[in-house]
Amino acid sequence: MNVSNELNEEEYLEVEGARVHNLKNVSLKIPRNKLVVITGLSGSGKSSLAFDTIYAEGQRRYIESFGSYARQFLGTLERPDVDKISGLSPVISIEQKTINRNPRSTVGTITEIYDFFRLMFARLGTAHSYVTGKPMVKLTENQIYELIFEKFKGEKIYMLSPLVKGRKGHYKELFESTRKKGFTKIRVDGKLYDLADKTKVDRYKIHDIELVVDRLSVEESSEKRIKESLRLALKLGKGTFMVMEKDEKEVSFFSRNLMCLDSGIAYDDPAPNLFSFNSNYGACRKCSGLGVISEIDLDKIVPDKSKSILQGAIAPLGAYKNNWIYQQIEALGSHFDFNLKTKFNELSEEAISSLLYGSSEPITIKSNSGLQNYEIRFEGIVNFIQRQSEENPSKTILRWANSFMNKIECPECNGARLKKEALYFKNCK
């Protein structure tokens, strides 16, 4: 056995004697697990080597692995004119002149390999805590009770069962049925409401809805009630429930599914859409699954600090006009002792901060008609641009807002596009 030859086959894709089209008996080695670019003059044989030789042979071998019944429908592919290709992995080819400019499309989604990866991680991945990094565990009801008693002893708590997670609808029937079962309170999008007659929510918005199963104090004398409520909460929440303290500031998750004993955080059992950046369940909350975010560039907003506002120092404002925004800035100038002719680099730090990020103090706008003056709080140029980029559906306004921003890697997912729970499923075997 020649061990060195085996190592070479593992480390390289080797082509010997390629004669497809205008290739003249070309031999080469391509390192595996590397990004390799084939470049050269037009007609030098780049496509003949990459597509008509390497890809064609990989596709031919793949079809040959099918049974005879399947091959009769696919036909046979002619072997490319080459002496030998070794170290060849399964191959994919993406059309060079694609018209798809969707930022959510990747090599994985276009070839549909990503669907198989999502399924693999959902079925074989091991969940780890994003707080401690330790593997998650599944708990019994008694173990969950002990954790609740340890963490909330002496506190007044709400026990909540999740009913709806990240879905649209008015849920009128759901509220009515739970009210008839004797429950009196519901938590919708983080706020508590009484289950009154005809309770419903905006059907066109995405909602998280939890049922308030019980309100109680965690005391030794309440052991029986806590366990009964815990059992009911797990049943209604399909194995998961939440504990919220009376001040409604913090919510802790408990589950029979996956839980971190040290930090107390819990995950739902994984589903394939948890690992999809095109799904609300899997996408990073900060970048919405894009991997990048837009960040305001102050140098684009104020490109020349030696100019005054009247001379166009603040680029988004454009040339001076007798309009509402300039009236606000003039009022801001009266408050911070500057005018439109003051050079930007001569403004005080407080004035610059108020111009860019808004004023915490109200400013007085004088009425031109002699009527009563009124007070407003200036929003700030940066905040205005940010709001337009997030809320305005107009492509023109969006293009204008983006001209003062830079695309940077999302600081929350580091460009991975998925929320942190999904990124902590590891060790697929």
KOLLODREN-404101 format. One record per residue (C-alpha): residue number from 1; x, y, z; residue in one letter. Coordinates in Angstrom, 3 decimals. Example, Ala and Ser with C-alpha at 12.3 -4.5 7.8 and 13.67 -1.06 7.14 Angstrom:
BEGIN
NODE   nr      east     north        up  rest
NODE    1    12.300    -4.500     7.800     A
NODE    2    13.670    -1.060     7.140     S
END
This chain:
BEGIN
NODE   nr      east     north        up  rest
NODE    1     0.000     0.000     0.000     M
NODE    2     1.338     3.429    -0.932     N
NODE    3     0.378     5.664     1.991     V
NODE    4     1.721     8.845     0.352     S
NODE    5    -0.559     8.374    -2.669     N
NODE    6    -3.595     8.009    -0.392     E
NODE    7    -2.693    11.215     1.435     L
NODE    8    -2.331    13.041    -1.887     N
NODE    9    -5.770    11.868    -2.982     E
NODE   10    -7.259    13.195     0.259     E
NODE   11    -5.528    16.563    -0.019     E
NODE   12    -5.851    17.239    -3.754     Y
NODE   13    -8.227    16.927    -6.672     L
NODE   14    -5.902    15.691    -9.421     E
NODE   15    -6.575    15.971   -13.160     V
NODE   16    -4.325    14.145   -15.633     E
NODE   17    -4.342    14.601   -19.404     G
NODE   18    -7.440    16.753   -19.955     A
NODE   19    -8.159    17.231   -23.665     R
NODE   20   -11.706    18.639   -23.660     V
NODE   21   -12.269    21.324   -26.342     H
NODE   22    -9.158    23.522   -26.497     N
NODE   23    -7.368    21.953   -23.509     L
NODE   24    -4.081    20.459   -24.697     K
NODE   25    -3.297    17.482   -22.442     N
NODE   26    -3.551    19.599   -19.262     V
NODE   27    -2.598    18.064   -15.886     S
NODE   28    -2.881    19.808   -12.534     L
NODE   29    -3.542    19.402    -8.814     K
NODE   30    -6.197    21.477    -7.020     I
NODE   31    -6.016    21.620    -3.184     P
NODE   32    -9.145    20.441    -1.388     R
NODE   33   -10.988    22.533     1.271     N
NODE   34    -9.719    25.718    -0.366     K
NODE   35   -11.371    28.455    -2.420     L
NODE   36    -9.689    28.056    -5.813     V
NODE   37   -10.130    30.507    -8.700     V
NODE   38    -9.449    29.478   -12.299     I
NODE   39    -8.515    32.579   -14.267     T
NODE   40    -7.055    33.402   -17.658     G
NODE   41    -7.642    34.997   -21.036     L
NODE   42   -10.856    34.448   -22.973     S
NODE   43   -10.611    31.086   -24.775     G
NODE   44    -7.835    29.745   -22.559     S
NODE   45    -9.997    26.825   -21.380     G
NODE   46   -11.300    27.937   -17.958     K
NODE   47   -14.874    26.705   -18.502     S
NODE   48   -13.636    23.612   -20.345     S
NODE   49   -11.625    22.606   -17.279     L
NODE   50   -14.097    23.591   -14.543     A
NODE   51   -17.443    22.655   -16.126     F
NODE   52   -16.826    20.364   -19.094     D
NODE   53   -14.155    18.263   -17.392     T
NODE   54   -14.313    18.328   -13.572     I
NODE   55   -18.040    19.032   -13.127     Y
NODE   56   -19.064    16.749   -16.010     A
NODE   57   -17.121    13.803   -14.571     E
NODE   58   -18.533    14.404   -11.087     G
NODE   59   -22.078    14.482   -12.479     Q
NODE   60   -21.450    11.328   -14.539     R
NODE   61   -20.214     9.421   -11.482     R
NODE   62   -23.203    10.602    -9.462     Y
NODE   63   -25.689     9.328   -12.071     I
NODE   64   -23.820     6.024   -12.286     E
NODE   65   -24.468     5.527    -8.559     S
NODE   66   -28.219     5.269    -9.286     F
NODE   67   -29.932     1.986    -9.944     G
NODE   68   -30.574     0.795   -13.481     S
NODE   69   -34.265     1.730   -13.194     Y
NODE   70   -33.497     5.394   -12.407     A
NODE   71   -30.748     5.619   -15.029     R
NODE   72   -33.141     4.724   -17.822     Q
NODE   73   -34.963     8.017   -17.239     F
NODE   74   -31.805    10.113   -16.842     L
NODE   75   -29.843     8.664   -19.722     G
NODE   76   -26.078     8.342   -19.743     T
NODE   77   -23.462    11.062   -19.836     L
NODE   78   -20.365    10.800   -22.011     E
NODE   79   -17.095    10.584   -20.159     R
NODE   80   -14.978    13.738   -20.703     P
NODE   81   -11.756    13.340   -22.673     D
NODE   82    -9.345    13.011   -19.745     V
NODE   83    -6.925    10.276   -18.675     D
NODE   84    -7.741    10.337   -14.952     K
NODE   85    -9.481    12.440   -12.270     I
NODE   86    -8.827    11.442    -8.652     S
NODE   87    -9.918    12.923    -5.323     G
NODE   88   -13.227    14.105    -6.826     L
NODE   89   -15.950    15.058    -4.326     S
NODE   90   -19.700    15.382    -5.030     P
NODE   91   -20.085    18.436    -7.266     V
NODE   92   -22.536    21.303    -7.708     I
NODE   93   -22.616    23.992   -10.350     S
NODE   94   -24.251    27.409   -10.130     I
NODE   95   -25.113    29.350   -13.256     E
NODE   96   -22.601    32.101   -13.867     Q
NODE   97   -25.007    34.760   -15.129     K
NODE   98   -27.586    34.655   -12.369     T
NODE   99   -30.274    37.340   -12.198     I
NODE  100   -31.077    36.634    -8.546     N
NODE  101   -29.948    39.603    -6.451     R
NODE  102   -31.806    38.555    -3.320     N
NODE  103   -29.470    39.065    -0.323     P
NODE  104   -31.125    36.049     1.327     R
NODE  105   -29.908    33.686    -1.397     S
NODE  106   -26.732    31.705    -0.764     T
NODE  107   -25.028    28.764    -2.430     V
NODE  108   -26.779    26.540     0.106     G
NODE  109   -30.287    27.848    -0.566     T
NODE  110   -29.923    27.906    -4.358     I
NODE  111   -28.697    24.294    -4.475     T
NODE  112   -31.145    23.238    -1.696     E
NODE  113   -28.299    21.668     0.295     I
NODE  114   -29.212    24.034     3.121     Y
NODE  115   -32.556    22.208     3.551     D
NODE  116   -30.705    18.985     4.332     F
NODE  117   -28.371    20.752     6.760     F
NODE  118   -31.376    22.216     8.608     R
NODE  119   -32.923    18.779     8.914     L
NODE  120   -29.625    17.261    10.063     M
NODE  121   -29.102    19.805    12.862     F
NODE  122   -32.751    19.487    13.966     A
NODE  123   -32.459    15.711    14.311     R
NODE  124   -28.822    15.133    15.268     L
NODE  125   -27.554    18.389    16.816     G
NODE  126   -26.702    18.561    20.515     T
NODE  127   -28.065    21.684    22.226     A
NODE  128   -25.655    23.768    24.299     H
NODE  129   -26.423    26.727    26.551     S
NODE  130   -25.490    30.083    25.028     Y
NODE  131   -24.787    31.324    28.564     V
NODE  132   -22.505    28.576    29.942     T
NODE  133   -21.685    26.558    26.828     G
NODE  134   -22.693    23.342    28.607     K
NODE  135   -24.968    20.703    27.033     P
NODE  136   -28.681    21.157    27.756     M
NODE  137   -30.605    18.550    29.759     V
NODE  138   -34.226    17.404    30.043     K
NODE  139   -35.884    17.637    33.470     L
NODE  140   -38.737    15.883    35.264     T
NODE  141   -41.610    17.770    36.897     E
NODE  142   -40.113    17.263    40.365     N
NODE  143   -36.768    18.677    39.257     Q
NODE  144   -38.510    21.717    37.746     I
NODE  145   -40.440    22.271    40.989     Y
NODE  146   -37.201    22.215    43.015     E
NODE  147   -35.646    24.802    40.684     L
NODE  148   -38.665    27.105    40.972     I
NODE  149   -38.660    26.836    44.753     F
NODE  150   -34.916    27.515    44.889     E
NODE  151   -35.043    30.549    42.586     K
NODE  152   -38.333    32.207    43.618     F
NODE  153   -38.812    31.255    47.280     K
NODE  154   -40.796    33.978    49.036     G
NODE  155   -41.667    35.737    45.760     E
NODE  156   -45.029    36.269    44.088     K
NODE  157   -45.034    34.835    40.586     I
NODE  158   -47.177    34.271    37.500     Y
NODE  159   -47.158    30.866    35.811     M
NODE  160   -47.609    31.254    32.048     L
NODE  161   -48.240    28.711    29.301     S
NODE  162   -47.212    29.730    25.752     P
NODE  163   -50.162    29.326    23.369     L
NODE  164   -49.054    31.299    20.301     V
NODE  165   -45.499    32.053    19.245     K
NODE  166   -44.639    34.337    16.343     G
NODE  167   -47.902    34.012    14.398     R
NODE  168   -50.461    36.437    12.956     K
NODE  169   -54.180    36.427    13.726     G
NODE  170   -56.897    37.995    15.897     H
NODE  171   -57.330    34.824    18.070     Y
NODE  172   -60.818    35.784    19.132     K
NODE  173   -61.869    32.120    19.362     E
NODE  174   -58.773    31.214    21.412     L
NODE  175   -59.484    33.961    23.950     F
NODE  176   -63.132    32.970    24.177     E
NODE  177   -62.395    29.276    24.721     S
NODE  178   -59.805    29.947    27.442     T
NODE  179   -62.177    32.380    29.176     R
NODE  180   -64.885    29.695    29.241     K
NODE  181   -62.398    27.316    30.909     K
NODE  182   -62.175    29.728    33.846     G
NODE  183   -58.953    31.599    33.083     F
NODE  184   -59.071    35.352    33.626     T
NODE  185   -55.783    36.794    32.324     K
NODE  186   -53.699    36.576    29.180     I
NODE  187   -50.265    37.962    28.264     R
NODE  188   -49.988    39.366    24.738     V
NODE  189   -46.634    40.599    23.377     D
NODE  190   -45.284    41.109    26.895     G
NODE  191   -48.330    42.862    28.423     K
NODE  192   -51.003    41.444    30.724     L
NODE  193   -54.687    41.786    29.806     Y
NODE  194   -57.978    40.670    31.347     D
NODE  195   -59.821    38.048    29.328     L
NODE  196   -62.907    40.171    28.768     A
NODE  197   -65.673    39.478    26.272     D
NODE  198   -64.700    39.974    22.597     K
NODE  199   -60.964    40.207    23.373     T
NODE  200   -58.884    40.153    20.195     K
NODE  201   -55.637    41.526    18.770     V
NODE  202   -54.491    42.958    15.436     D
NODE  203   -54.792    40.085    12.966     R
NODE  204   -52.086    41.471    10.661     Y
NODE  205   -49.323    41.630    13.282     K
NODE  206   -47.156    38.824    14.629     I
NODE  207   -47.974    37.958    18.243     H
NODE  208   -46.667    35.974    21.213     D
NODE  209   -49.511    34.934    23.515     I
NODE  210   -49.239    33.234    26.916     E
NODE  211   -52.032    32.130    29.212     L
NODE  212   -51.787    33.079    32.896     V
NODE  213   -52.362    29.682    34.549     V
NODE  214   -51.914    30.850    38.148     D
NODE  215   -50.742    33.708    40.364     R
NODE  216   -49.236    32.588    43.647     L
NODE  217   -46.535    32.984    46.294     S
NODE  218   -43.722    30.428    46.389     V
NODE  219   -44.008    29.109    49.940     E
NODE  220   -43.671    25.665    51.480     E
NODE  221   -47.362    25.790    52.402     S
NODE  222   -48.214    26.167    48.692     S
NODE  223   -46.385    23.035    47.546     E
NODE  224   -49.498    21.195    46.389     K
NODE  225   -50.877    24.195    44.502     R
NODE  226   -47.519    24.931    42.851     I
NODE  227   -47.192    21.340    41.635     K
NODE  228   -50.747    21.273    40.301     E
NODE  229   -50.273    24.587    38.500     S
NODE  230   -46.900    23.427    37.189     L
NODE  231   -48.449    20.253    35.796     R
NODE  232   -51.277    22.204    34.153     L
NODE  233   -48.891    24.832    32.747     A
NODE  234   -46.708    22.127    31.189     L
NODE  235   -49.752    20.434    29.709     K
NODE  236   -51.188    23.615    28.161     L
NODE  237   -47.751    24.763    26.988     G
NODE  238   -46.895    21.351    25.486     K
NODE  239   -43.943    20.737    27.752     G
NODE  240   -42.852    24.357    28.217     T
NODE  241   -43.968    27.130    30.578     F
NODE  242   -42.741    30.452    31.887     M
NODE  243   -42.440    32.016    35.322     V
NODE  244   -42.770    35.794    35.587     M
NODE  245   -42.147    37.729    38.774     E
NODE  246   -44.854    40.029    40.061     K
NODE  247   -43.064    43.173    38.832     D
NODE  248   -43.249    41.764    35.266     E
NODE  249   -39.610    42.643    34.578     K
NODE  250   -38.129    39.182    34.110     E
NODE  251   -39.404    35.954    32.581     V
NODE  252   -37.776    32.557    33.176     S
NODE  253   -38.423    29.561    30.926     F
NODE  254   -38.811    25.995    32.158     F
NODE  255   -39.218    22.935    30.022     S
NODE  256   -39.375    19.178    29.978     R
NODE  257   -37.526    19.443    26.685     N
NODE  258   -34.122    21.183    26.842     L
NODE  259   -32.815    23.274    29.727     M
NODE  260   -29.553    24.647    31.166     C
NODE  261   -29.342    23.863    34.883     L
NODE  262   -26.762    26.569    35.640     D
NODE  263   -28.424    29.539    33.914     S
NODE  264   -32.070    28.392    33.879     G
NODE  265   -32.591    29.111    30.180     I
NODE  266   -34.654    26.645    28.111     A
NODE  267   -34.987    25.847    24.415     Y
NODE  268   -37.888    24.370    22.511     D
NODE  269   -37.220    21.049    20.842     D
NODE  270   -35.479    21.965    17.569     P
NODE  271   -37.357    22.042    14.271     A
NODE  272   -35.785    22.594    10.818     P
NODE  273   -37.054    26.201    10.636     N
NODE  274   -34.972    27.040    13.741     L
NODE  275   -31.911    26.768    11.472     F
NODE  276   -33.351    28.889     8.653     S
NODE  277   -32.383    32.549     8.398     F
NODE  278   -35.469    33.054     6.212     N
NODE  279   -37.779    32.090     9.094     S
NODE  280   -38.893    34.240    12.034     N
NODE  281   -37.993    31.346    14.339     Y
NODE  282   -34.400    31.036    13.163     G
NODE  283   -33.341    34.461    11.932     A
NODE  284   -31.110    36.700    14.042     C
NODE  285   -33.316    39.336    15.659     R
NODE  286   -30.940    42.231    15.030     K
NODE  287   -30.191    41.738    11.318     C
NODE  288   -33.379    39.760    10.415     S
NODE  289   -31.287    36.972     8.921     G
NODE  290   -29.206    39.104     6.549     L
NODE  291   -25.913    38.871     8.455     G
NODE  292   -25.270    42.600     8.055     V
NODE  293   -26.829    45.766     9.440     I
NODE  294   -26.810    49.377     8.303     S
NODE  295   -24.881    51.773    10.516     E
NODE  296   -24.994    55.555    10.249     I
NODE  297   -21.731    57.051     8.960     D
NODE  298   -21.255    60.482    10.573     L
NODE  299   -18.641    61.437     7.969     D
NODE  300   -21.307    61.058     5.275     K
NODE  301   -23.773    63.166     7.256     I
NODE  302   -21.234    65.938     7.894     V
NODE  303   -18.636    65.581     5.101     P
NODE  304   -17.090    69.054     5.608     D
NODE  305   -17.069    70.336     9.191     K
NODE  306   -15.551    73.663     8.160     S
NODE  307   -18.853    74.696     6.551     K
NODE  308   -21.841    76.202     8.283     S
NODE  309   -25.298    74.635     8.248     I
NODE  310   -26.375    77.374     5.829     L
NODE  311   -23.526    76.359     3.490     Q
NODE  312   -24.664    72.697     3.556     G
NODE  313   -22.537    71.206     6.324     A
NODE  314   -25.286    68.672     7.120     I
NODE  315   -25.635    66.779     3.830     A
NODE  316   -29.081    65.167     4.451     P
NODE  317   -30.678    68.622     4.833     L
NODE  318   -29.604    69.827     1.401     G
NODE  319   -29.704    73.525     0.458     A
NODE  320   -31.391    75.983     2.820     Y
NODE  321   -35.162    76.229     2.556     K
NODE  322   -37.681    78.003     4.709     N
NODE  323   -39.229    74.752     5.901     N
NODE  324   -40.082    72.949     9.114     W
NODE  325   -36.722    71.213     9.660     I
NODE  326   -34.760    74.463     9.373     Y
NODE  327   -37.230    76.191    11.714     Q
NODE  328   -36.486    73.508    14.300     Q
NODE  329   -32.730    73.902    13.826     I
NODE  330   -33.007    77.686    14.206     E
NODE  331   -34.920    77.156    17.459     A
NODE  332   -32.263    74.671    18.548     L
NODE  333   -29.633    77.309    17.749     G
NODE  334   -31.380    79.857    19.965     S
NODE  335   -31.311    77.307    22.782     H
NODE  336   -27.615    76.332    22.348     F
NODE  337   -26.294    79.742    21.239     D
NODE  338   -25.514    79.197    17.540     F
NODE  339   -27.087    80.167    14.203     N
NODE  340   -27.177    78.759    10.681     L
NODE  341   -24.026    80.721     9.749     K
NODE  342   -21.944    79.191    12.557     T
NODE  343   -19.342    76.743    11.257     K
NODE  344   -20.061    73.169    12.279     F
NODE  345   -16.638    72.674    13.895     N
NODE  346   -17.313    75.707    16.117     E
NODE  347   -20.490    74.236    17.642     L
NODE  348   -20.417    73.003    21.213     S
NODE  349   -20.474    69.241    21.869     E
NODE  350   -23.938    69.582    23.376     E
NODE  351   -25.231    71.400    20.282     A
NODE  352   -23.750    68.749    17.937     I
NODE  353   -25.214    65.955    20.026     S
NODE  354   -28.661    67.588    19.931     S
NODE  355   -28.448    68.188    16.174     L
NODE  356   -27.478    64.601    15.404     L
NODE  357   -29.209    62.579    18.125     Y
NODE  358   -32.041    64.845    19.303     G
NODE  359   -32.615    67.062    22.297     S
NODE  360   -33.740    65.769    25.671     S
NODE  361   -34.997    69.249    26.568     E
NODE  362   -37.970    70.864    24.789     P
NODE  363   -37.170    73.733    22.409     I
NODE  364   -39.461    76.695    21.673     T
NODE  365   -40.683    77.326    18.124     I
NODE  366   -41.726    80.939    17.572     K
NODE  367   -44.929    81.411    15.635     S
NODE  368   -44.613    83.518    12.457     N
NODE  369   -48.292    84.420    12.582     S
NODE  370   -48.032    86.026    15.998     G
NODE  371   -49.991    83.244    17.652     L
NODE  372   -48.843    81.424    20.777     Q
NODE  373   -45.390    79.804    20.628     N
NODE  374   -45.139    76.055    21.203     Y
NODE  375   -42.537    73.557    22.394     E
NODE  376   -41.222    70.420    20.723     I
NODE  377   -38.419    67.888    21.209     R
NODE  378   -36.059    67.726    18.224     F
NODE  379   -35.741    64.165    16.901     E
NODE  380   -32.177    64.446    15.607     G
NODE  381   -30.803    63.937    12.088     I
NODE  382   -29.367    60.468    12.812     V
NODE  383   -32.569    59.227    14.450     N
NODE  384   -34.644    60.568    11.566     F
NODE  385   -32.521    58.791     8.939     I
NODE  386   -32.571    55.554    10.958     Q
NODE  387   -36.349    55.705    11.317     R
NODE  388   -36.853    56.336     7.601     Q
NODE  389   -34.679    53.341     6.722     S
NODE  390   -36.700    51.070     9.003     E
NODE  391   -40.254    52.345     8.522     E
NODE  392   -40.615    54.046     5.139     N
NODE  393   -41.656    51.666     2.322     P
NODE  394   -40.659    54.111    -0.442     S
NODE  395   -37.653    52.871    -2.436     K
NODE  396   -36.594    56.472    -3.091     T
NODE  397   -36.550    57.343     0.615     I
NODE  398   -34.822    54.063     1.446     L
NODE  399   -32.118    54.751    -1.151     R
NODE  400   -31.676    58.258     0.282     W
NODE  401   -31.345    56.943     3.851     A
NODE  402   -28.908    54.185     2.837     N
NODE  403   -26.651    56.751     1.172     S
NODE  404   -25.681    57.933     4.674     F
NODE  405   -25.050    54.431     6.031     M
NODE  406   -22.470    51.672     5.789     N
NODE  407   -23.115    47.934     5.771     K
NODE  408   -21.306    46.216     8.639     I
NODE  409   -21.284    42.671     9.967     E
NODE  410   -24.078    42.077    12.467     C
NODE  411   -22.531    42.314    15.948     P
NODE  412   -25.058    39.885    17.433     E
NODE  413   -24.707    36.880    15.112     C
NODE  414   -21.286    37.867    13.646     N
NODE  415   -22.621    37.366    10.139     G
NODE  416   -23.975    33.850    10.795     A
NODE  417   -27.577    35.100    10.216     R
NODE  418   -29.148    32.787    12.827     L
NODE  419   -30.277    33.620    16.354     K
NODE  420   -28.012    32.486    19.158     K
NODE  421   -30.133    29.472    20.173     E
NODE  422   -29.703    27.961    16.699     A
NODE  423   -25.957    28.634    16.697     L
NODE  424   -25.550    26.572    19.865     Y
NODE  425   -26.696    23.272    18.380     F
NODE  426   -23.459    21.429    17.678     K
NODE  427   -21.802    18.032    17.370     N
NODE  428   -23.941    16.420    14.681     C
NODE  429   -22.880    12.754    14.533     K
END
